[in-house]
């Protein structure tokens, strides 16, 4: 059944419908009904015995989806008698509630998508969240007033529910929610003021605190969250054992993704690998991000293969402790932005399977590698660097040893599998390597150096590249193949 652009429709009347008239309805769609205030009154709910899909869009005055207030007082939680699996809500500027009371019978819902509902303040009450164990796909975008996904019991910072769990939720996407503070508020650290807007008492709580559990989550996308400083409490992050893709973009106040739990003034060490199934990580346009993880203990990302970090100018380090990502390879890492401090911390990070590395627009980057890290990149095949205006060398000078002298020789050939090298528009680049011992690049067969006016030599020492042949020259650069 589809109801489209019925401008004068205010409600579906129970008196005009027989008990069985809606019993076989599987899909219900409402669009452009400008005066509709409620989709389903309580009297209609028992008729919806087979409804599976519900779509509601562009109803300007709609305030509530399920009106349960008029139900029999002997039935405090009226049952929605339908195997409802899919709900899509879009462009409902006055929608305040899915339901003011907690309807039972949502246990079949698998997908809930909400877009552009600017008055919605929360999605679930705690007891309602417990009644949807099959929810596997939750997407919420452009809800300006939304401050939490799961509300407190009574809206005053008090709850009888200690934890909310979505046991089957595999895909979660939250986007353009400028007032979102917490998935489920921790009443010990926040207080509700000014009409459902939260203000911190002690310190900002993470978006996902220790009261939230999503053990089956595979994909998490977080975009345009303007009021979040920390993403994960360590106990919650430790429970994301199935997470494979993590995308975080345009979160202007975010400082760290994973935070270390304070215990007696000292960080608590996590005793298991964090995100053991994580394959893809994207961090983009996060101007205040300092670390991925604020951990001092070692961090292992055993399955990570793709990592993009773009425009994160405040990033000091990926983590405070040693980071191991043994499977990080194609397409490699795209470092893009002001990441000089982060790159300087990379000697603590090992990427033995990295094959491609591309850097572009890193305005404050002076060098890419210290020798101790460069010599570990034994599988690097392509290295492309463009538009890094302050870069002076790709590989920095040797580390100092006792007596103040640099190391006399490398432990092994640098970049033994490097076959392609491009250096373009690097105004301050003086040389590729800033050390004096001989350098061998045995597989290098293609090299482009373009618009690097300050470059006076490739390296201080002798350079051997037996497979490289000069193909072309110009006023701005040279091409070898």
ABEGO torsion letter per residue (X at the ends): XBBBGBAABABBBAAABBAAAAAABABBBBBGBAABABABBAAAAAABAABABBBBBGBAABABABBAAABBAABABBBBBBBBABBBBBGBAABABABABBBBGAAABABBBBBGBAABABABBAAAAAABAABABBBBBGBAABABABBBAAGAGBBABABBBBAABABBBBBGBAABABABBBAAABBBBGGGBBBBAABBBBABBAABBBAABABBBBBGBAABABABBAAAAAABAABABBBBBGBAABABABBBBBBGGBBBBBABBBGAABABBBBBGBAABABABBBABBBBBAABABBBBBGBAABABABABBBBBAABBOAEBBBBEBAAAAAAAAAABBBAABABBBBBGBAABABABBAAAAAABAABABBBBBGBAABABABBBBBBBBGGBBBABBABBBGAABABBBBBGBAABABABABABBBBBAABABBBBBGBAABABABABBBBBAABBBABBBAABBBBX
